[in-house]
Amino acid sequence: MDANLVSQSPMGAFGVNFYKAIGEQSGNLIASPLSAYFALAMVLMGARGKSESEMLRVLRLPAGLSAKNDIERLFSELTSHLNSMQQVELSLANRAFAAADIRIKPDYAKSLTKTFSSQIANVNFADPKTKNLINEWVEKVTKNKIRNLFKDDFDSATRLVLVNAVYFKGSWKNAFDKKLTSSQKFKTGGSSVQVQMMSHPRKTYMYRNLEEYNAQLLELPYKGGELSMVIILPNKDDGLAQLERSLGRADIAELLSKASNTSNVIFSMPKFKIETSLKLNAYLQKMGLVDIFTKGANLTGISEESLSVTTVVQKAFIEVNEEGTEAAASTGIGIGLTSVPNFTDFRCDHPFLYFVTFKRLFTLFGGRVMNPAA
């Protein structure tokens, strides 16, 4: 894979804006900027005019024919690379489901196959079984972690459904010793809950004291060396809301670039499992993606029919334990007619942020832990 091409990837910037938009959600949170990005990119390939301009801007992509070629190469190479990573299990899959009577343009079908390795399945959206068919495909790709992505039946106005699914299971480079896991207090909202806290007595981590944010950052690598989990912990027990506001448009990759090796980090974090379902329409509109949701949407690169995006939904799951992390997400788009000197104590015993990143360039999964026991 072309490292230079990926290093220029706009997915990192999109991820920052995406998390800022969905951050209004309260409580525990897990979402996948990567999954949302791929699903939207499949729409982009058929967008024209104002719809295309807006999508390029929100996805942080340049305009022009040469840029389009770079976009296609970026997605095809990235898909291939992520699906062939060593020592971690990571699968990224895309699929298009089209009404049997819609006339998909050959160039669009070719682009989906070439760029996203996506096939187009012809279905009858008026048949309730179609919803089950799509949900079952998502379940299979995510190893049964994402169930019932689409809760409601489709109708005859639905013309095309584009789905991205990503599944990740990785082992820590330095696994936690289960014998050191113990029941401890996790402070949340003026009270506390008992949680299973994992501990590393002393390890060497990439660490940074984020003085400007009154927080700390630590990177937990997975085996294979390309993926890691980044933890950002506010110094104050009740400091997460202020931290999220202060981070604003800060890029995780930029924060990590200033991290340095630190020995003797005493680290502890809770085991946790989080599942989140989000309807992304309003959040994407807040990010500036408006035209594709209107009657004036221009998706003529897909079909000559008058199409617009009716719904964008995402469901994501993550589980973190002593061995590592298991996470999954799927985004579906429905298109229809119209401390002490010698060591650092990094104790995640109060709400914190987490991000699973690829080579410090962009985020696969991210969110917050408010209450691990919830």
N, C-alpha and C positions, 0 to 999 in steps of 0.2 A: 504493500500500500504506500502511496506517495505521502511521506510524512509532512512535506511542505504544504501539500494541499489540505491535509487535516489540520495542520497548525493554523491555517487561515480559516478554519471552519467557523461559521457564525453561530453554531449551535450553543456555544458558551454564552454569548450575549443574549440569545433568545431565551436560554434557560434562566438567566438572571431576571429578565422581564416577566417570564412566565411565572416564576416563583413569587415575584412581587405581586402579580395580579391575583393569584390564587391564595396568597397568604392571608387574605381576609377571613378565610375559613378558621373557625375556632377549634381548639382541641388538637388531638393527635392528627398528623397529616402524613400521607405518602402520595407522591405524584411522580410522573415520568416526563420530563421535558423532551427526552429523546423520542418516546412513543408519540407524543403530540406532534413533534416536529416532522417525523416521517409521515404521519397520516396527512398533515397539512401539505407536505411536499407532493403527495400524490394528487392532491387537488390542484396545486400550483401548475403541474404539468399540463393541465387543461384550461387554465385561466388565461384570459386575454383582457386587453384594455385596462380600465381602472381596477378591476378585480385582480389582475396580475400585478399591477403596480403596488397595490396595498399589500399583497401577499409577499412580494419581494422585500418590501420595507419592514414588515413585521418579522419575517424570517431572516432578516439582516443579510439579504443576498443582493448582489449587483445585478443590474439589468444588462441586456445585450445578448447577442447570439453566442459569443465566445463564453460569456458567463453561464449561459444555459448548458453549454457543453461541459463546463467545469462542474456545474451542479449535478449533472447526470453522472459524471465520473466520480464525484465525491460520494454520492449515495451508493452507487454500485460497488465501489471499492470498500467503503466503510461497512456495508452490509456483509460483504464477503469476509472482511477481516474480523469483524465481531463474531461472526458465526464459526470462525475457525481458530479462536483463541485457545491457548493451551493452559492446562491446570485449573481452569474455571469452566463452568457450564453456562454458556451464554447463547441464546438463540433469538434472532430477530426475524419476524415473518410478516409479510404483507399479503393481503388478499382483497380482491375487488369482487363484489356481488352485484350483478346488473340484471335489471328486468329483462326478460326474454325478448320483449319487443322493442327495446331501445337500440338505436343504431349507434354504437360506439365507433368513433373514428379510428381507422386502422393505425394511424400514427400514435394515438394516445394508448391504444392497447399495446403497441410495440414498445412505447416508452415505459409503461408499467412493468413489462417483462424484462426489458434490458436494464432499467435503472433500479427497480425494486424487487426483482425476481418474483413478481406478482402475476398470478394467473387470474383471468376473469371467469367467474362462474355465473352461468345464466340461471336465474331463479324466478319464482312467482311470489312477489311480495304480498299478494292478497291471501296467500296460503299461510296460516299460522305456523306451519312447520318450518317455514323459512327462518323465522327468528331462532328456533331451536338449532337449525343447521349452522347458522353463523356462530351462535353461542358455543356450540360443541366444537367448532374449529378453534375458537379462542381457548377453550378449556384444554384441548389437546396440546396446543403450542405452549401454554403456560403450565403444563403439568398439573392441571386441575386446580391451580391456585386462583384463577380468575373465572368465576362462574356467573352466568346471567349478565353479561355485559349490557345487552339490550333487554330491558324488562318488559317493554310494551311491544305489542304486535305492530308490524308495519302495515301499510295500506297500499292501495293501488296507485297513490300519488308518489310513492317512493320509487325512484328510478335507479338509484345507484347507492351502494354502501361500500365505503372504503375502510378497511380495518388494518391497524398495525398492532402487533403483539410482541412483547419482549419478555424474556424469562432469563433470570440470572441466579446462579447458585455458586458461591465462591467460598473457599476456605481461607481463613486468616493465614498470613505468612507466619505469624506467631499465635498459635491457638491458645485460648484461655484454659487454665487447669480447672477442671470441674470441681476438684476438691477445694478450691479456693472460693467458689461461688457460695454466697451466703445470703440470708434474708437481712435486708437493711432498709433503712428509711429513705424514701424519695420524697422530697418536699414539693408540694404542688398547691398553689392557690391558698396559702395561709394554713394549710394542714399538711399531713404527710400520709403516705401509704407504704406498706411493706412490699418490697420487690426483691427478686432474685438478682443480686449484684455480682457481676463478674469482675475479677481483679487480675492485674498484672503487677506483681510487686515492684519490679524494676526492669524496664526495657528501654531500648533506644528508639525514639520516634522522631519523625519530622514534626517540629513543634514551633509555634509562634505565639508570643504574647501580644495580643491585639489591643495595645494600650488605647488607641484612638477609638475603639469600640467598647472598651471596658470588658474585654472577653479574652478567651484563649482558644487557640486552634491546634488540633492534633490530627495527624494522618495515620490511619490504620491500613497498611497494605494487605492485599490479598495475594495468594500464591499466583505466580505467573508474571507479576511485576507491572501489569498494565492498568489494573483497576485498584482503587483504594476507597476507603470510607473516610470522609473528612468530618470531624466533629467540631462544632463551634459552640463553646460553653460560655454563657455570660458569667461574670464574676459574682453578680448578685443573684440570690435565689429567685427573685421576682423580676429579673432583668431581661427576660426573653423578648417581651413586646418592644422595649426600647432598643434592643439589639437589632431586631428585624427592621425597625424604622431607620436606625442608623446605617445599617448595611446598604439600604437603598439599592443603588445599581452596582455595588461592589461585585467584582467578578471573583468567584472562588479560585480560579486559576491564578489571578493576580495576587490574591492573599497568600496562596500556597507558594508562589515564587519567592516570597520573602521569608519563608519558613527555613529553619536551620536544624541541623542534627543536634539533638540534646540527649545525653545519656541520663540514666537514673530517673526516668519518668515513672512515678507511681500512678497507675491509671486504673480507674474502675468505671464501669458503665452497666446499666441494667439490661437484662435480656428483655426484648420487647417484640411484639407482633402487632402490626397495624394494617388495616384495610380501609381504603377510602374510595368512594364513588363520587365523581364530579360531572356535572353538566358544564361544559366549557364555553358555551356560546357567549355568555355575558363577559366572561374574563377575556376572551379573545377580542371581543368588541372593545373592551377597555384598553387593550393593547394596540388598537387601531385597525383591527380586521373587521370591517363593517360591510363592505360592498357584497361579498359572497353570500351574505345572509338575506339580501334584499331581492325584490322582484327584478331589479335592474342588473343582477349579477351576470357577468359574462364568462360563462364556462363553455364557450363554443369550441374550444379545443378538445372537449370530451365528446360532445354531440351537438347537432344543430337544434335539438330540443331546447326549450327555455328552462334551464336548470338553475337551482340555487341550493345552498347548503341549508338544511333544515335543523340539523342537530349534530353536536360534537360531544361525545361522552367518553369519559375515561374511568377505568377502574384499576386500582393498583393495590399491591400487597407486598409487605416486607416482614421478614422474621429474622431476628438477630440473636444468635446464641454463642456458646463457647467455641463451636467449630467454625462458624462463619456466618454468612448471610444468604438467605433465599428471598428473592424478590421477583415480582412479575407485574406487568401492566399491559393494558390494552386500550387503545383509543379507536373509537369508531366514528365515522362521519357519514351521516345520512344525507343524501342529496336528492331533493325532490323537485317537483314543479314548484314552481314558485314559492511565692512561698520560702521554705527552708533553703539556705544557700546551696547545698549539694544535690538537691533533687527538686523536681517540680511535681506538685501534687495535683493531678488532673482527675477530679472526682465528679462524675456526672450524677450527682444526687439531687438535681433540680432540672427543670425544663431546658432542653438544648436542641440545636439544629443538627442535621446530618445530611450528607450528600455522598452518593456513590459516583465517583468520577472516573473518566477514562483518560489516562496519561495527563491528568491535571488540565485537560483541554475543555471538556464539557461534562455535563451531569446526565447520568442515566436515570437515577432515582434521587429524590430529595424530599425532605420534609422536616417535621418537628416531633419531638416526644414531650408531651405535656404530662402524661400519666401512664407509665408503662403497665399499670395494673388494670387500665380501663379496657 
